[in-house]
Amino acid sequence: ASTLRYRSRELIGVVNVRLTLLYSTVVFLAREAFRRACLSGSTKRNWTKTINLLWLTVPLGVFWSIFLGLVWLHLLEVPDPSVVPHYQAGVVAFGLSAIVELLGEPFWVLAQAHLFVRLKVIAESLSVISKCILTVILVVLYPQWGVYIFSLAQLLYTSVLVMCYVIYFVMFLGSPEATKKSFPVARMKALLPNLLEDETFVNWREARLTWSFFKQSFLKQILTEGERYVMTFLNVLNFGDQGVYDIVNNLGSLVARFIFLPIEESFYVFFAKVLERGKNVKDQKQDDVAMAANVLELLLKLVLLIGLTITVFGYAYSQLALDIYGGSMLSSGTGPDLLRCYSLYVLFLAINGVTECFTFALMCKEEVDRYNFVMLALSFTFLCISYFLTHWHGSIGFILANCFNMGIRIAHSIHYIYDYFKGSTYRPLTGLLPSPLLLLVYIISGVITGFSEVFFCCDKGWMARLIHISMGALCFAATIVTMFCTETKLIHFVRSQFLSRYMKKGT
């Protein structure tokens, strides 16, 4: 937020939309399918073959970086050098940063499969902090560097991220702790590509599953980053409007990135370990089915309540949050309406993350292939809706199109979960039904805070703002108290840390 006063909206749009899209597309296409395939099933496997397969992400990343880099340089509109200098260097740097990050993929998968949660948190925290510090320093001292600033920060981010994993495994492998845990890899050399005598280089079952997920990941990337592709390739918004949209989008997605995404990644591993892929509920161990159903129900309830809270209170406090965060550049114009719509979108993100991680953990190869056709139709529909809604309602149209996209994906996942458990006595989808009393409190809180915004926010001075904040705090407190009284099962679950016990049992 402190750097907003030193950057133009056009520079923000180019870096945060155009160049970040290049990086995220390369990384996603190169590794997402490998991650899902290699994290499926038990940790008891031939890890040498799995690691060999994971190293294929690097040449794949090089290919996508070169191919997409040429597209970004020669086929897309080039920003005005006087407004956004050094664009070409930024394309090269962001493509290179993607390749650097892929060098750590075998380490990441190995850590994720063995639930090294603390390593992941520390590595990502250090890399983000390093990137932010360098960005602030360079923006303040050398604002004329333009894209160079964010290129160097991006390269530092991926380098620190990979080095954290490498240094950890250098210290961990061969240690008494690794021996005690019977860790499947004994030395660092085993984390490099290795040829096996009289055996195939990779596990072909994992390779075929990777190909299925790759076809799906290509479509999922279009759905995930669809609005950025529309902005980049169809030029429906100028770079300045793209910058404002991206700032609001990033601010609105903080909860999704720091709460919902870790839940999705962690519990994809959990469900894939507890239940066997491709088997129906009657052929699974019933104790594992009961465990998975209970966890799924409580997870759905947890993310639903988080999403409802953000939707209700986000509507009345979007303008105030943007004014505090970025001043009039964000709080005027479409910024507040964008964040209000995003508050609703967070609810869709919350539910989709949990339902989809369960669905993808259980689908067999044939079901994944069939779902690819659904994703193909959904991708085309989403892009069309994004284009038309943007012409009709500006940048808000992107968020409305994303809500439609997530709604369809949620409906598909709910249908799969319902069919999966209908042959048993378990009904985990009841987690999507909060108590009527809690719903009533949410409605009353939304009405009160809405009127509070009209009368006290945001151009009536700081005293009026404090009254508005106090009204929200009282309503929020009432919501939390009601939650503790009505959702006792969920509260007990979180307090007792049953979740971590289930995950340990799943391993």
C-alpha positions as CSV (number, residue, x, y, z in Angstrom):
1,A,0.0,0.0,0.0
2,S,2.9,2.4,0.8
3,T,4.1,2.1,-2.8
4,L,0.8,3.1,-4.5
5,R,1.8,6.8,-4.2
6,Y,4.9,6.2,-6.2
7,R,3.5,4.1,-9.0
8,S,1.2,5.0,-11.9
9,R,-2.0,3.0,-12.5
10,E,-0.6,2.0,-15.9
11,L,2.6,0.5,-14.4
12,I,0.5,-1.4,-11.9
13,G,-1.7,-2.7,-14.7
14,V,1.3,-3.9,-16.8
15,V,3.1,-5.6,-14.0
16,N,0.2,-7.0,-12.0
17,V,-1.9,-8.1,-15.0
18,R,0.3,-8.5,-18.1
19,L,3.6,-9.8,-16.7
20,T,2.2,-11.6,-13.7
21,L,-0.1,-13.5,-16.1
22,L,2.9,-14.6,-18.1
23,Y,4.5,-15.9,-14.9
24,S,1.4,-17.6,-13.5
25,T,0.6,-19.2,-16.9
26,V,4.0,-20.7,-17.3
27,V,4.2,-22.1,-13.8
28,F,0.6,-23.4,-13.9
29,L,0.9,-25.2,-17.2
30,A,4.3,-26.6,-16.3
31,R,3.6,-28.0,-12.9
32,E,-0.1,-28.2,-11.9
33,A,-0.8,-31.5,-13.5
34,F,2.4,-33.0,-12.1
35,R,1.5,-31.9,-8.6
36,R,-2.0,-33.4,-8.6
37,A,-0.8,-36.7,-10.1
38,C,2.2,-37.1,-7.8
39,L,0.3,-36.2,-4.6
40,S,-2.3,-38.8,-5.2
41,G,-2.2,-42.1,-3.3
42,S,0.1,-43.2,-0.5
43,T,3.5,-41.9,0.3
44,K,4.8,-45.5,0.0
45,R,5.9,-45.5,-3.6
46,N,9.0,-45.5,-5.8
47,W,10.0,-41.9,-5.1
48,T,12.9,-42.1,-7.6
49,K,10.4,-42.5,-10.4
50,T,8.2,-39.8,-9.0
51,I,11.1,-37.4,-8.7
52,N,12.2,-38.2,-12.2
53,L,8.7,-37.3,-13.4
54,L,8.7,-34.0,-11.5
55,W,12.0,-32.9,-13.1
56,L,10.2,-32.9,-16.4
57,T,8.5,-29.7,-15.2
58,V,11.7,-27.8,-15.9
59,P,12.1,-28.4,-19.7
60,L,8.3,-28.0,-20.0
61,G,8.6,-24.6,-18.2
62,V,11.5,-23.6,-20.5
63,F,9.2,-24.3,-23.5
64,W,6.3,-22.4,-22.2
65,S,8.5,-19.5,-21.1
66,I,10.0,-19.1,-24.6
67,F,6.7,-19.6,-26.5
68,L,4.6,-17.4,-24.3
69,G,7.4,-14.8,-24.0
70,L,7.4,-14.4,-27.8
71,V,3.6,-14.0,-27.8
72,W,3.9,-11.3,-25.0
73,L,6.6,-9.5,-27.0
74,H,5.4,-9.6,-30.5
75,L,1.6,-10.3,-30.6
76,L,0.3,-8.2,-27.7
77,E,0.0,-4.5,-27.4
78,V,3.3,-3.0,-26.1
79,P,2.9,-0.3,-23.5
80,D,4.0,3.3,-24.2
81,P,7.8,3.3,-23.1
82,S,7.4,6.8,-21.7
83,V,4.7,5.6,-19.3
84,V,5.9,2.0,-18.7
85,P,9.6,1.7,-19.4
86,H,11.6,-1.5,-19.9
87,Y,8.6,-3.7,-20.7
88,Q,10.7,-6.2,-22.8
89,A,13.2,-6.8,-19.9
90,G,10.2,-7.5,-17.7
91,V,8.9,-10.2,-20.0
92,V,12.3,-11.9,-20.0
93,A,12.7,-11.6,-16.2
94,F,9.2,-12.9,-15.3
95,G,9.6,-15.9,-17.7
96,L,13.0,-16.6,-16.1
97,S,11.5,-16.4,-12.6
98,A,9.0,-19.1,-13.5
99,I,11.8,-21.5,-14.6
100,V,13.7,-20.8,-11.3
101,E,10.6,-21.7,-9.3
102,L,10.2,-24.9,-11.2
103,L,13.7,-26.0,-10.1
104,G,12.2,-26.5,-6.6
105,E,9.2,-28.6,-7.7
106,P,10.6,-32.0,-6.5
107,F,11.4,-30.5,-3.1
108,W,7.9,-28.9,-2.8
109,V,6.0,-32.1,-3.7
110,L,8.1,-34.2,-1.3
111,A,7.5,-31.7,1.5
112,Q,3.8,-31.5,0.8
113,A,3.3,-35.3,0.6
114,H,4.9,-35.6,4.0
115,L,3.0,-32.7,5.5
116,F,5.9,-30.4,6.1
117,V,3.5,-27.5,6.7
118,R,5.9,-25.4,8.7
119,L,8.5,-25.5,5.9
120,K,6.0,-24.3,3.4
121,V,4.8,-21.4,5.6
122,I,8.3,-20.3,6.4
123,A,9.5,-20.5,2.8
124,E,6.6,-18.6,1.4
125,S,6.7,-16.0,4.2
126,L,10.4,-15.3,3.7
127,S,10.1,-15.1,-0.1
128,V,7.2,-12.7,0.1
129,I,8.8,-10.5,2.8
130,S,12.0,-10.4,0.7
131,K,10.1,-9.4,-2.4
132,C,8.1,-6.7,-0.6
133,I,11.2,-5.2,1.1
134,L,13.1,-5.0,-2.2
135,T,10.1,-3.5,-4.0
136,V,9.6,-0.8,-1.4
137,I,13.2,0.2,-1.4
138,L,13.6,0.3,-5.1
139,V,10.3,2.1,-5.7
140,V,11.2,4.8,-3.2
141,L,14.8,5.2,-4.3
142,Y,14.6,4.5,-8.0
143,P,11.1,5.1,-9.2
144,Q,12.4,5.8,-12.7
145,W,13.4,2.1,-13.1
146,G,9.8,1.2,-13.9
147,V,9.5,-2.5,-14.7
148,Y,13.1,-3.2,-13.7
149,I,12.0,-2.9,-10.0
150,F,9.3,-5.6,-10.1
151,S,11.4,-7.8,-12.3
152,L,14.2,-7.9,-9.7
153,A,11.7,-8.4,-6.9
154,Q,10.1,-11.3,-8.8
155,L,13.5,-13.0,-9.4
156,L,14.3,-12.6,-5.7
157,Y,11.0,-14.1,-4.6
158,T,11.4,-17.3,-6.6
159,S,15.1,-17.6,-5.7
160,V,14.5,-17.3,-2.0
161,L,11.5,-19.7,-2.2
162,V,13.6,-22.4,-3.9
163,M,16.6,-21.9,-1.7
164,C,14.5,-22.3,1.5
165,Y,13.4,-25.8,0.3
166,V,16.9,-26.8,-0.8
167,I,18.6,-25.7,2.4
168,Y,16.0,-27.4,4.5
169,F,16.4,-30.8,2.7
170,V,20.2,-30.4,2.9
171,M,20.0,-30.2,6.6
172,F,17.1,-32.7,7.0
173,L,18.2,-35.6,4.9
174,G,20.5,-38.0,6.8
175,S,19.6,-36.5,10.1
176,P,18.3,-38.5,13.1
177,E,14.9,-37.0,12.6
178,A,14.7,-38.3,9.0
179,T,15.9,-41.7,10.1
180,K,13.3,-41.8,12.8
181,K,10.5,-41.0,10.4
182,S,11.8,-43.6,7.8
183,F,12.0,-40.8,5.2
184,P,12.0,-42.4,1.8
185,V,14.9,-40.2,0.5
186,A,18.3,-40.6,2.2
187,R,20.5,-38.1,0.4
188,M,20.4,-35.0,-1.8
189,K,21.6,-36.9,-4.8
190,A,18.4,-38.9,-4.8
191,L,16.5,-35.7,-5.4
192,L,18.2,-35.3,-8.8
193,P,17.1,-37.3,-11.9
194,N,18.3,-40.9,-11.7
195,L,18.3,-43.7,-14.2
196,L,17.1,-47.1,-12.9
197,E,18.6,-50.3,-14.2
198,D,16.0,-52.6,-15.9
199,E,13.2,-50.2,-15.0
200,T,11.4,-47.4,-16.7
201,F,12.5,-43.8,-16.0
202,V,9.1,-42.8,-14.6
203,N,6.0,-44.4,-13.2
204,W,3.8,-44.7,-16.3
205,R,0.6,-44.7,-14.2
206,E,1.6,-41.4,-12.7
207,A,2.6,-40.2,-16.2
208,R,-0.8,-41.0,-17.7
209,L,-2.6,-39.4,-14.8
210,T,-0.4,-36.3,-15.3
211,W,-1.5,-36.1,-18.9
212,S,-5.1,-36.3,-17.9
213,F,-4.6,-33.5,-15.3
214,F,-2.6,-31.5,-17.8
215,K,-5.6,-31.3,-20.2
216,Q,-7.7,-30.3,-17.3
217,S,-5.2,-27.8,-15.9
218,F,-5.1,-26.0,-19.2
219,L,-8.8,-25.4,-19.0
220,K,-8.7,-24.6,-15.3
221,Q,-6.0,-22.0,-15.9
222,I,-8.4,-20.2,-18.4
223,L,-11.1,-20.3,-15.8
224,T,-8.9,-19.2,-13.0
225,E,-7.2,-16.3,-14.8
226,G,-9.9,-15.8,-17.4
227,E,-10.5,-12.1,-16.8
228,R,-6.7,-11.4,-17.2
229,Y,-6.7,-13.2,-20.5
230,V,-9.7,-11.2,-21.7
231,M,-8.0,-8.0,-20.6
232,T,-4.7,-9.0,-22.1
233,F,-5.8,-10.4,-25.5
234,L,-9.0,-8.4,-26.2
235,N,-8.0,-5.0,-24.8
236,V,-11.4,-4.4,-23.1
237,L,-9.8,-2.2,-20.5
238,N,-6.8,0.2,-20.7
239,F,-3.7,-0.4,-18.6
240,G,-4.9,2.2,-16.0
241,D,-8.3,0.5,-15.4
242,Q,-6.5,-2.9,-15.3
243,G,-4.3,-1.5,-12.5
244,V,-7.2,-0.4,-10.4
245,Y,-9.0,-3.7,-11.0
246,D,-6.0,-5.7,-10.0
247,I,-5.4,-3.8,-6.8
248,V,-9.0,-4.3,-5.7
249,N,-8.8,-8.0,-6.9
250,N,-5.6,-8.6,-4.9
251,L,-7.1,-6.9,-1.8
252,G,-10.3,-8.9,-2.0
253,S,-8.5,-12.2,-2.6
254,L,-6.3,-12.0,0.6
255,V,-8.6,-14.4,2.5
256,A,-8.7,-16.8,-0.5
257,R,-4.9,-16.9,-0.8
258,F,-4.1,-17.1,2.9
259,I,-7.0,-19.2,4.2
260,F,-8.9,-21.0,1.5
261,L,-6.0,-22.0,-0.8
262,P,-3.9,-23.6,2.0
263,I,-7.1,-25.5,3.1
264,E,-7.6,-26.7,-0.5
265,E,-4.0,-27.8,-1.0
266,S,-3.7,-29.6,2.4
267,F,-7.0,-31.4,2.2
268,Y,-6.6,-32.5,-1.3
269,V,-3.6,-34.5,0.1
270,F,-5.7,-35.7,3.1
271,F,-8.7,-36.9,1.0
272,A,-6.4,-38.6,-1.5
273,K,-4.6,-40.5,1.3
274,V,-7.7,-41.5,3.3
275,L,-9.9,-42.6,0.4
276,E,-8.7,-44.6,-2.7
277,R,-9.2,-42.9,-6.0
278,G,-11.7,-44.5,-8.4
279,K,-13.4,-46.7,-5.7
280,N,-17.0,-46.2,-4.7
281,V,-18.0,-45.6,-1.1
282,K,-19.0,-49.2,-0.5
283,D,-15.6,-50.5,-1.5
284,Q,-13.7,-48.2,0.8
285,K,-12.9,-48.8,4.5
286,Q,-15.9,-47.6,6.4
287,D,-13.9,-46.0,9.1
288,D,-12.1,-44.0,6.5
289,V,-15.4,-43.1,4.9
290,A,-16.8,-41.9,8.2
291,M,-13.6,-39.8,8.9
292,A,-13.6,-38.2,5.4
293,A,-17.4,-37.4,5.5
294,N,-17.0,-35.8,8.9
295,V,-14.0,-33.7,7.9
296,L,-15.7,-32.7,4.6
297,E,-18.9,-31.6,6.4
298,L,-17.0,-29.5,9.0
299,L,-14.8,-28.0,6.4
300,L,-17.8,-27.0,4.3
301,K,-19.4,-25.4,7.4
302,L,-16.1,-23.6,8.3
303,V,-15.5,-22.0,4.9
304,L,-19.2,-21.2,4.4
305,L,-19.3,-19.2,7.6
306,I,-16.0,-17.4,6.8
307,G,-17.4,-16.6,3.3
308,L,-20.7,-15.4,4.7
309,T,-19.0,-13.2,7.2
310,I,-16.9,-11.6,4.5
311,T,-19.8,-11.1,2.1
312,V,-22.1,-9.5,4.8
313,F,-19.5,-7.2,6.3
314,G,-17.5,-6.6,3.1
315,Y,-20.5,-4.8,1.5
316,A,-20.7,-2.0,4.0
317,Y,-16.9,-1.6,4.6
318,S,-15.5,-1.8,1.1
319,Q,-15.3,2.0,0.5
320,L,-13.8,2.7,3.9
321,A,-11.2,-0.1,3.4
322,L,-10.1,1.2,0.0
323,D,-10.0,4.8,1.3
324,I,-7.6,3.8,4.1
325,Y,-5.6,1.5,1.9
326,G,-5.0,3.6,-1.2
327,G,-6.8,7.0,-0.8
328,S,-9.1,8.5,-3.3
329,M,-7.4,6.7,-6.2
330,L,-9.2,3.5,-5.1
331,S,-12.1,4.7,-3.0
332,S,-13.6,6.8,-5.9
333,G,-15.0,5.5,-9.1
334,T,-15.6,1.8,-9.5
335,G,-13.3,0.7,-6.7
336,P,-15.8,0.3,-3.9
337,D,-18.4,-1.5,-6.2
338,L,-15.6,-3.8,-7.3
339,L,-14.7,-4.8,-3.8
340,R,-18.4,-5.3,-2.8
341,C,-18.8,-7.7,-5.7
342,Y,-15.6,-9.4,-4.8
343,S,-16.9,-9.9,-1.2
344,L,-19.7,-12.0,-2.8
345,Y,-17.2,-13.8,-5.0
346,V,-15.2,-14.8,-1.9
347,L,-18.2,-16.9,-0.8
348,F,-18.2,-18.8,-4.1
349,L,-14.4,-19.3,-3.8
350,A,-14.7,-20.7,-0.3
351,I,-17.2,-23.3,-1.2
352,N,-15.6,-24.3,-4.5
353,G,-12.2,-24.8,-2.9
354,V,-13.4,-27.5,-0.5
355,T,-15.9,-29.2,-2.8
356,E,-13.4,-29.3,-5.7
357,C,-10.5,-30.6,-3.7
358,F,-12.6,-33.5,-2.5
359,T,-13.8,-34.2,-6.0
360,F,-10.4,-34.1,-7.7
361,A,-8.9,-36.3,-4.9
362,L,-11.5,-39.1,-5.7
363,M,-12.0,-38.9,-9.4
364,C,-10.5,-41.8,-11.4
365,K,-8.7,-41.1,-14.7
366,E,-11.9,-41.7,-16.8
367,E,-13.9,-39.3,-14.6
368,V,-11.1,-36.7,-14.9
369,D,-11.2,-37.1,-18.7
370,R,-15.0,-36.6,-18.8
371,Y,-14.7,-33.6,-16.6
372,N,-12.3,-32.1,-19.1
373,F,-15.1,-31.8,-21.6
374,V,-17.3,-30.0,-19.0
375,M,-14.4,-27.6,-18.3
376,L,-13.9,-27.0,-22.1
377,A,-17.6,-25.9,-22.5
378,L,-17.4,-23.9,-19.3
379,S,-14.2,-22.2,-20.4
380,F,-15.7,-21.1,-23.7
381,T,-18.9,-19.9,-21.9
382,F,-16.9,-18.0,-19.3
383,L,-14.8,-16.1,-21.8
384,C,-17.9,-15.1,-23.8
385,I,-19.8,-14.0,-20.7
386,S,-16.7,-12.1,-19.4
387,Y,-16.4,-10.2,-22.7
388,F,-20.1,-9.2,-22.9
389,L,-20.5,-8.4,-19.2
390,T,-17.4,-6.2,-19.3
391,H,-18.8,-4.2,-22.2
392,W,-22.1,-3.9,-20.3
393,H,-20.8,-3.2,-16.8
394,G,-17.1,-2.4,-17.1
395,S,-14.6,-4.2,-14.8
396,I,-17.4,-5.3,-12.5
397,G,-18.4,-7.7,-15.3
398,F,-15.3,-9.8,-14.7
399,I,-16.3,-10.5,-11.1
400,L,-19.9,-11.3,-12.1
401,A,-18.6,-13.7,-14.7
402,N,-16.3,-15.3,-12.2
403,C,-19.3,-15.8,-9.8
404,F,-21.1,-17.6,-12.7
405,N,-18.0,-19.7,-13.4
406,M,-17.6,-20.7,-9.7
407,G,-21.3,-21.4,-9.4
408,I,-21.2,-24.0,-12.2
409,R,-18.1,-25.6,-10.8
410,I,-19.7,-25.8,-7.3
411,A,-22.8,-27.4,-8.8
412,H,-20.7,-30.1,-10.5
413,S,-18.7,-30.9,-7.4
414,I,-21.8,-31.0,-5.2
415,H,-23.4,-33.4,-7.7
416,Y,-20.4,-35.6,-7.5
417,I,-20.3,-35.6,-3.7
418,Y,-24.0,-36.3,-3.5
419,D,-23.7,-39.3,-5.8
420,Y,-20.6,-40.5,-4.0
421,F,-22.2,-40.6,-0.6
422,K,-25.7,-41.6,-1.5
423,G,-24.9,-45.2,-1.0
424,S,-24.0,-44.6,2.6
425,T,-25.5,-43.1,5.7
426,Y,-23.3,-40.0,5.6
427,R,-24.5,-36.6,4.3
428,P,-21.5,-34.2,4.4
429,L,-23.3,-31.6,2.3
430,T,-25.3,-30.7,5.3
431,G,-22.3,-28.6,6.1
432,L,-23.6,-26.0,3.6
433,L,-26.7,-25.4,5.8
434,P,-26.0,-23.0,8.7
435,S,-28.5,-22.6,11.5
436,P,-31.6,-20.4,10.9
437,L,-30.7,-18.2,13.9
438,L,-27.2,-17.5,12.6
439,L,-28.6,-16.7,9.1
440,L,-31.0,-14.2,10.8
441,V,-28.1,-12.5,12.6
442,Y,-26.2,-12.2,9.3
443,I,-29.2,-10.5,7.7
444,I,-29.7,-8.1,10.6
445,S,-26.0,-7.3,10.6
446,G,-26.0,-6.6,6.9
447,V,-29.0,-4.2,7.2
448,I,-27.5,-2.3,10.2
449,T,-24.1,-1.9,8.7
450,G,-25.6,-0.9,5.3
451,F,-27.5,1.9,6.9
452,S,-24.4,2.8,9.0
453,E,-22.4,3.3,5.8
454,V,-25.1,5.6,4.3
455,F,-25.2,7.8,7.4
456,F,-21.6,7.8,8.6
457,C,-19.2,6.9,5.8
458,C,-17.0,8.0,4.2
459,D,-16.8,11.8,3.7
460,K,-18.2,12.9,7.0
461,G,-14.9,13.0,9.0
462,W,-13.1,10.5,11.2
463,M,-15.6,10.6,14.1
464,A,-18.3,9.4,11.8
465,R,-16.0,6.7,10.5
466,L,-15.3,5.5,14.0
467,I,-19.0,5.3,14.7
468,H,-19.4,3.2,11.5
469,I,-16.5,1.0,12.6
470,S,-18.1,0.6,16.0
471,M,-21.4,-0.5,14.6
472,G,-19.7,-3.1,12.5
473,A,-17.7,-4.3,15.5
474,L,-20.9,-4.8,17.5
475,C,-22.6,-6.7,14.7
476,F,-19.5,-8.8,14.2
477,A,-19.4,-9.6,17.9
478,A,-23.0,-10.6,17.9
479,T,-22.4,-12.9,14.9
480,I,-19.5,-14.6,16.5
481,V,-21.4,-15.2,19.8
482,T,-24.3,-16.6,17.8
483,M,-21.9,-18.8,15.9
484,F,-20.4,-20.2,19.2
485,C,-23.9,-21.0,20.5
486,T,-25.4,-22.6,17.3
487,E,-22.4,-24.3,15.6
488,T,-21.1,-26.2,18.6
489,K,-19.9,-29.2,16.6
490,L,-17.7,-27.0,14.4
491,I,-16.4,-25.0,17.4
492,H,-15.5,-28.2,19.2
493,F,-13.9,-29.6,16.1
494,V,-11.6,-26.6,15.7
495,R,-10.8,-26.3,19.4
496,S,-9.8,-29.9,19.8
497,Q,-7.7,-29.8,16.6
498,F,-9.4,-33.0,15.3
499,L,-8.4,-31.9,11.9
500,S,-4.7,-32.4,12.5
501,R,-5.4,-35.7,14.2
502,Y,-7.3,-36.9,11.1
503,M,-4.5,-35.8,8.8
504,K,-1.9,-37.7,10.9
505,K,-4.1,-40.8,10.8
506,G,-4.4,-40.4,7.1
507,T,-0.7,-40.7,6.7
